[in-house]
Amino acid sequence: MLVWVVEVPDGPGLAGERTCAAARRVRHVATHSVQQLHLRSTRPRNGCATSSCARTLPNVAADIRNTAPFKALAAQTDAELLTRGLEVDPVAVRNVLAHMVGLVADRMGIQPRSALRYVDASATADTIAKASDPDTAGAENVHAVRPVRVDDREIVMPRFAPGRPLMALAQAAKYASGNGDRRITNHALDLITELGAATSANLDSPDMRVAVGVLDEAADILERVAAHIEAGGWSLCQCGEDHQGGLDAKVAATMRGDADFARQLRAHVGN
């Protein structure tokens, strides 16, 4: 569960609104499950339809998202997230902001346009970053967050080279899906899509180009799934009986080898 904390500082009363102490200072704590935000991938890797997100928006005035102050707040929040090394789907960011604006407006009994001034971009970015931390409960359901790819270099490699990472990512996605981790599942499938697209591009050449970030993220996912298998008891068999423990252990070891192979490919950047 994600805990939203919105605090309105002391200050002059709002024109046309209640100016009692309760309206001037509010500390509102509400729980809102991460999965209810319907966060989706920001990169168009797997054809994510962000229109479905719009059907689950909080009950905020319909035109609040089209106001200049809201758009400015959203842009500031996007920038704050980038400084934290996170790339988040713009629709998801706006869902979070609209939710927080709605909380403040409901609690203070004011209009959403007036509540906008009490939502801080930096605090919102901190909240999203905390919710998306893999160690946070519920983070396995946050799948609109990706690490920012600062290194935009590409690696030239033989067209057959990504075969092993592709198979490993498919296995990782299968384990994550079977054990309820949508975040790893979607990220792995996104990377499979990227690698597949790179493999099928410019087929006249025996070589292909792959973004460094794809291999970095692939190695990280494989290591995380291996750790879940070893320490968290992840298995492809959901019958409840431990008759596949030995096989799962072998898969974890193989995945770690696959992660090392991805890092070896990555080491050829610039060659």
N, C-alpha and C positions, 0 to 999 in steps of 0.2 A: 504494500500500500504506500501511496505517496502522500506526504503531509504538506499541505500548503499553509504557510504562515504569512499573513498579510498584516502589516502594522502601519497605521496611519499616524504620523507624528502630530504633536501639538502645533497649532498654528491658527491663523485667523479663520473665522467662519467662512463658509462658502456662500456666495451671493444666491439668494433665493432658496437656500436649503436650511435644514435644521442646524443650529449652531450650538446645541447642548454639548456637554463634555463627552457624552457617549458617541456623538457624531464626529467630534474632533479627534478622538483617540480610540482606535479600535484595534484589538488584537483578536484576529479570527483564525481559528485553527479548524480545518476541515480535512477529512480524508477523501481521497479520490483515487480509485485504482488506476494504475498506469495503463492497463489494457483498455480502459474505457475512453482514453484519449484517442484511440485508433491511430496511433502513430505509424507512419509508413516510410518506406525508403525514399530518400531524397534524390537518388540517382535513378534515371530511367533504365535500370538494368533488366527488370523483370516485368515491365509494363504496369507498374503500380497505378491504380486508378484513384487519384486523390479525391475525385468527386464523391466517393463513398464516405470520405472523412466529413465532408460538408453536411452530410445527413445526420451527424451525431453531435453537432455543435451545441455548446451550452445555451441556456435561455437568456441571451443578451439581445439588446435592441438590434434589429436586423441590419441597420445601416451603420453600426458602430465601426465595422471593419473597413468601411469606405471613407472614414474620416481621416483627414491629414494627421491629427495627433496619434491615432492608432497606428497608421502606417509608419510614422516616424518612430514610435515605440517598438514596433516589430523590427524595423531596420536596425535600431540600436541593440535589440536583443540578439539578432543574428550576428552582429559584430562582436558582442560580448562572448557569444558561444565560440566564435572562431578563435578568440584569444585563449579560450580554454581547450583548444585542440579538437573541437567537436563541430561536425557538420550535421545539421538537423533539417528535416523536411520543413520548408516554409509554412506549409499548411498546418503541420503539427505545432510549430511555434505560435502561430496565430490562434490555434485552439487553446493552448495553455494560457495565452494572454487574455483571450476572451473569457475563459473560465475564471481567471483571477479578477478581472474587471467586474464580472457578474457577482462574485463573492463580495467584493467591497461595496458594490451598489446595493445589493440586498441587505447587507449588514447595516449600512449607514442610512438606508432609505433615500438614496439619491439616484440621479440619473447616471447611466453608464458613461456618458460623456464627461460628467463631473468626476466619476470614480477613476477615470484614466490617469489623472494627475497623481494618484496614490500608488500606482503600480510601477515599480522600478525595474529597468532593463537588466541591471547587474544582478539584482536579487533573483529575478526570474531565471536568468542564465545559470546562476548557482543552483537553483532548485532543479532545473532540468539536468544539469551535470550530475547532481547527487542522485537523482532518480535513475539515470542511465548508467551509473557506476555498476559494473558487474557484481560487486559485493553487496549491493543494496537489494533487499527483498523485493521481488516483483520485477527486477531489471530484465529478467529473461523474456518479458513481454514487451519491452520497449524496442521496437525494430525500425525506428525512423532516425536513429542516431548512428553515425559512422565517424571514424577518426578522420581528421582533415589530412588530405594527402599533400603535404608540403613539398615533397620531392616529386617533381613532375617528369623525371627522366624515364626513359624506356630502355628495355633490354632487348637486344636482337638475339634470337635463339633459333635452333632448328625447329621446324614445324611439329616434329614429333615430341619435343621436349615436355610440353605441358600435359602429356598423357597421364603421367603419374600424379601430379597435383590434382588434375581433374577427377581421377578415380578416388583419390583420398578425400577431396571435398564432398563428393557425392556420398561417400560412406559417412562422413561427419554429419552431413545434412540428415541422413537416415537415422543416425543415433540421436541427434538433437530433436528431430521431429517425433520420434518414438518415445522420447522422455520429456516432452512438453516444453522444450526451449525454443520458442518461435524466433527469438532474436538471432541465435546462432543459425537456425535453419534458414531464415531469410537471407542472412549475410552470406552464408555459404553458397546458396543458390544464385545470389547476385554475382559472386565471384566466378561461379561456373559459367554464367551467361557471358561475363566479360572475357574469360579465357576462350570460350567457344567462338565469340565474335572475332577475337584476335586471330584465332586459328584459321578461320574461314575467310579472312581478308587477304587480298592480293595473292591469290592462289598461284600466280605465275612464278612467284619467288619461292625457293626452298626454305627461306627463313621467315620469321614472323617477329612482330614487335609487341612487347607486353609492358604495361606500366609497372614501375617498381612497387607502387603501393599495392597492386594486386597480389604480388608474391609475399610482401610483408604481412598483409592481412590474412592470406591463406595460411602462412606458417603459424600465426597467432591463433587462428581458429582451430587448427589441427592440434596444437598444444593444449588448448582449453578443453576440447572434447576428450583428448587422452586423459587429462586430469580428472574430468568428470567420470570417466570409466573406472579409473584407478581408485579415486577417493569417494566418488558419489554413487557408485554402484550402477552406472548407466549400462543398459544391456539392450540388445535388439529383441530379446524375448521378454514379453510382458506377462507370462503365465504365473509369475510369482515364485517359481521353483528355480533353485540355483543349479541348473544343469548346463549353463553356458558360460560359467565364470572363467574357465580356462581359455575359451575362445575369445572372450571379451578382453582378457589380459593380453593375448597375442595381438589383437587389433590395436590396442593402446600403444604397444611397443612399435608396431608397424607405422602408426600415425606419427609418432615422434620421429621416426626415420624419414617419413614423407615431409615433415616440417623441416628437417635438416636439408633435405634435397631442395626444397623451395628456397631456402636461404643460400644454398650453393648456387642455384640459378641466379639469384639476386646479386650475388657477389660479382657477376660478370658485367654489371652495369658499366657502361663507358668503354667496354672492350670491343 
